Every structure is written in C-alpha cells, then in structure tokens.
C-alpha cells in the first residue's frame, strides 16, 4: 500500500536540498513498490511513474494537482503487468 501523505517526510535533511512534492511522491512510490517487488527495479519504476505523469489530463503545475493520483495510476499499470507476466513471462 502506498503510504499516506502524513507518513512522507517533509522535514528537510541537513546538507540536502528540500524535496518538492512530486519528488517526495516519486520517492514514496519507489520505496513502496521496491518493498513489494524487490530492489533493482527503481529505474523501471521511475519510468512507469513518469509515463503516467505524462498521461495525466490535469496540468501538474496547477495548485489542485494530486500527485498521489500519479502513483495510484502507475501502481495499477504495474499490477496489470504483473498479472500479464503470470501468463507470458517477466514484466520488468
């Protein structure tokens, strides 16, 4: 399950740049998915998330854009790939 907004660290770490909301959401998505499918897939996960972002109808720059919706959409796409891979082979 993708963690809720409350569990995403919003306090900047010392010596690092402050993460933007989309960066936090992408990092949360990658952490969640790698805990389910294992390490080594972060590049593929990033691509899936960014692909879903480009498919969104609402402009990411708008104030009411829901970054979590990108992660949910990417999660559904991954679930479809996993189901399909059970019939045809690896999905990553």
Backbone bond lengths (Angstrom), bond angles and torsions (degrees), N, CA, C in turn:
res aa  C-N    CA-C-N  psi(-1)  N-CA   C-N-CA  omega(-1)  CA-C   N-CA-C  phi
1 X - - - 1.447 - - 1.523 109.09 -
2 X 1.304 116.88 139.43 1.459 121.41 178.57 1.520 108.39 -75.52
3 X 1.336 117.89 128.84 1.457 120.25 -177.93 1.521 112.01 -62.18
4 X 1.328 115.57 152.19 1.462 119.99 178.96 1.518 110.19 -73.68
5 X 1.333 115.41 167.64 1.470 120.98 -178.91 1.529 111.71 -56.52
6 X 1.339 116.99 -33.32 1.454 119.95 -177.12 1.519 112.11 -64.24
7 X 1.325 118.19 -27.19 1.457 119.85 -176.22 1.528 113.13 -88.62
8 X 1.319 118.08 -6.69 1.458 120.95 178.98 1.525 108.28 -80.16
9 X 1.315 116.03 126.46 1.461 120.73 -178.12 1.513 109.86 -65.19
10 X 1.345 116.14 121.78 1.452 120.51 -179.03 1.524 111.75 -111.79
11 X 1.319 117.10 -1.16 1.458 120.90 178.56 1.522 107.96 -88.65
12 X 1.336 117.72 124.78 1.464 119.15 -178.53 1.524 111.94 -65.46
13 X 1.317 116.10 138.32 1.456 121.38 176.41 1.519 109.33 -79.01
14 X 1.303 116.71 146.67 1.452 121.51 179.51 1.523 110.37 -64.01
15 X 1.329 116.30 133.72 1.453 120.93 177.27 1.523 114.66 81.61
16 X 1.330 118.30 3.47 1.466 120.97 178.77 1.517 108.98 -123.02
17 X 1.327 114.58 157.90 1.451 119.27 174.97 1.520 109.45 -71.57
18 X 1.322 116.57 151.35 1.449 121.44 176.18 1.522 107.95 -72.18
19 X 1.339 116.72 132.42 1.446 120.82 179.63 1.524 110.10 -79.42
20 X 1.309 115.54 141.60 1.450 120.63 175.25 1.524 108.98 -78.64
21 X 1.314 116.86 167.69 1.462 120.87 179.25 1.528 112.52 -57.86
22 X 1.360 119.74 -45.42 1.459 118.50 177.93 1.531 112.85 -63.94
23 X 1.327 117.56 -36.31 1.468 120.47 177.90 1.530 110.97 -65.21
24 X 1.324 116.55 -41.82 1.465 120.20 177.34 1.518 110.74 -62.09
25 X 1.337 116.58 -42.81 1.462 120.50 -178.96 1.525 111.22 -66.40
26 X 1.326 117.22 -42.89 1.458 120.54 177.54 1.530 110.28 -61.74
27 X 1.329 117.44 -45.61 1.473 120.79 178.44 1.526 111.31 -60.98
28 X 1.318 116.78 -40.69 1.456 121.05 178.32 1.528 110.67 -63.77
29 X 1.320 116.66 -42.73 1.463 121.74 178.36 1.534 110.50 -61.25
30 X 1.322 117.07 -46.98 1.469 121.09 -178.98 1.524 110.47 -63.16
31 X 1.340 117.69 -44.98 1.472 120.54 178.13 1.525 111.27 -59.88
32 X 1.312 116.23 -44.28 1.467 120.37 -178.65 1.518 111.88 -64.44
33 X 1.316 115.97 -45.67 1.463 119.56 -176.53 1.527 112.02 -72.45
34 X 1.340 118.11 -37.43 1.469 118.81 178.82 1.516 110.78 -68.08
35 X 1.326 117.88 -27.42 1.465 119.32 175.90 1.525 110.50 -68.79
36 X 1.325 117.04 -24.34 1.470 120.76 178.75 1.528 113.18 -91.05
37 X 1.340 116.51 -40.09 1.472 119.07 -173.09 1.522 113.21 -109.22
38 X 1.316 117.15 -6.44 1.455 120.54 176.67 1.521 113.18 99.36
39 X 1.343 115.15 162.62 1.465 120.49 -179.26 1.526 111.44 -70.20
40 X 1.295 115.62 163.90 1.461 120.36 177.03 1.512 113.89 96.44
41 X 1.314 117.60 -5.04 1.464 120.23 -178.05 1.524 112.33 -107.26
42 X 1.337 117.84 8.63 1.467 119.53 -173.42 1.525 113.09 -61.65
43 X 1.330 118.74 -36.50 1.469 119.55 177.65 1.518 111.03 -64.68
44 X 1.320 116.69 -44.03 1.469 120.59 178.07 1.519 110.75 -64.20
45 X 1.334 116.79 -40.43 1.464 120.78 179.18 1.515 111.24 -64.32
46 X 1.318 116.59 -40.54 1.467 120.64 177.73 1.524 109.97 -61.52
47 X 1.319 116.88 -43.71 1.467 120.81 179.06 1.516 111.34 -61.80
48 X 1.327 117.15 -43.56 1.470 120.71 179.54 1.520 109.70 -61.97
49 X 1.334 117.17 -45.46 1.465 121.32 -179.02 1.531 110.76 -62.78
50 X 1.330 116.98 -45.36 1.467 120.57 -179.88 1.526 111.27 -66.96
51 X 1.334 117.79 -36.34 1.466 120.69 175.53 1.524 110.84 -61.22
52 X 1.326 115.71 -42.32 1.467 119.35 179.16 1.525 110.69 -66.97
53 X 1.314 117.24 -36.36 1.462 120.63 177.37 1.528 110.80 -60.00
54 X 1.332 116.70 -42.05 1.466 119.61 -179.01 1.528 112.10 -68.97
55 X 1.328 117.60 -20.32 1.467 121.57 179.64 1.523 112.88 -86.46
56 X 1.316 118.00 -9.23 1.460 120.86 -176.75 1.523 110.86 -67.32
57 X 1.330 115.81 140.69 1.458 121.11 -179.02 1.520 112.51 -80.82
58 X 1.323 117.02 -31.00 1.460 121.76 179.79 1.521 108.66 -85.41
59 X 1.307 116.94 139.37 1.458 121.26 -179.05 1.527 110.30 -70.59
60 X 1.348 117.92 127.11 1.462 121.32 -179.25 1.519 114.67 -57.67
61 X 1.315 119.33 -19.89 1.453 121.27 -179.57 1.516 113.69 -78.96
62 X 1.322 117.93 -12.57 1.459 120.47 -177.42 1.527 110.84 -72.29
63 X 1.330 115.65 151.88 1.464 120.77 -176.04 1.524 112.68 -66.02
64 X 1.315 117.23 -30.40 1.460 119.81 -175.75 1.528 113.12 -94.36
65 X 1.342 118.02 12.74 1.458 120.46 179.99 1.521 109.86 -67.55
66 X 1.320 116.65 132.33 1.459 122.71 -178.79 1.523 109.37 -100.68
67 X 1.321 116.61 101.48 1.461 121.44 -178.12 1.513 111.77 -64.65
68 X 1.330 117.25 -28.48 1.460 120.48 178.24 1.525 110.99 -63.01
69 X 1.333 117.42 -29.70 1.469 120.48 179.40 1.534 111.31 -63.58
70 X 1.329 117.41 -30.07 1.467 120.56 176.67 1.528 108.84 -65.84
71 X 1.330 117.07 -44.91 1.462 121.12 179.65 1.524 111.35 -65.10
72 X 1.317 117.20 -40.31 1.463 120.07 178.82 1.520 111.08 -63.69
73 X 1.316 116.33 -43.27 1.464 120.75 178.86 1.529 110.96 -64.52
74 X 1.328 116.55 -42.99 1.458 120.85 178.51 1.536 110.51 -64.87
75 X 1.321 117.37 -37.12 1.465 121.20 177.73 1.522 111.09 -63.88
76 X 1.315 116.53 -40.90 1.471 120.11 178.22 1.521 110.57 -65.33
77 X 1.328 116.87 -39.84 1.463 120.05 177.44 1.528 110.39 -62.50
78 X 1.328 117.38 -44.06 1.461 120.90 178.40 1.526 111.45 -62.91
79 X 1.314 116.66 -40.50 1.470 120.04 178.57 1.525 110.02 -60.65
80 X 1.333 117.02 -42.10 1.456 120.85 177.17 1.520 111.87 -61.72
81 X 1.328 115.81 -39.19 1.467 119.91 178.64 1.528 111.56 -66.47
82 X 1.332 116.18 -39.73 1.464 120.04 179.81 1.525 109.76 -64.90
83 X 1.318 116.78 -43.83 1.464 120.58 178.54 1.527 110.15 -62.19
84 X 1.324 116.47 -44.80 1.464 120.37 179.69 1.524 111.35 -63.97
85 X 1.340 116.60 -35.84 1.471 119.96 -178.20 1.525 111.80 -67.79
86 X 1.314 116.90 -24.75 1.464 119.57 177.92 1.519 110.83 -64.91
87 X 1.323 115.72 -23.15 1.461 120.28 -180.00 1.513 113.54 -100.27
88 X 1.366 116.19 -24.14 1.465 117.39 -172.83 1.518 116.00 -127.41
89 X 1.298 121.48 -12.53 1.453 122.68 -179.07 1.511 112.08 129.85
90 X 1.348 118.35 -169.73 1.469 123.02 -175.40 1.529 113.13 -58.45
91 X 1.331 115.34 147.12 1.475 120.35 -177.79 1.519 113.03 -105.92
92 X 1.326 119.72 -4.15 1.471 120.42 -177.92 1.484 111.00 -115.07
